[in-house]
Amino acid sequence: MALDKNMLDELILLAKFPDSSLYQGLKLHKDADPSLLAAADRLFEKGITNSRDGGYLTDLGHDLREHLDKLSLALK
């Protein structure tokens, strides 16, 4: 499976979410990098976050964040 630019942007943004608490999220401002804003919108559309500008991870988002951590550890 090849990762395209959009997927990479989404993974980069997902990795920026805090993993230490369910009550912490992200807020992207309107002047943020356009690729991150687009990634945030796609994550929202996929049900991974609860807001188009970041927000909080949904249950699915927390699961994916946990898998991303494991993948990162395996590849180090």
Secondary structure, 3 states (H helix, E strand, C coil): CCCCHHHHHHHHHHHHCCCCCCCCCEECCCCCCHHHHHHHHHHHHCCCEEECCEEEECHHHHHHHHHHHHHHHHHC
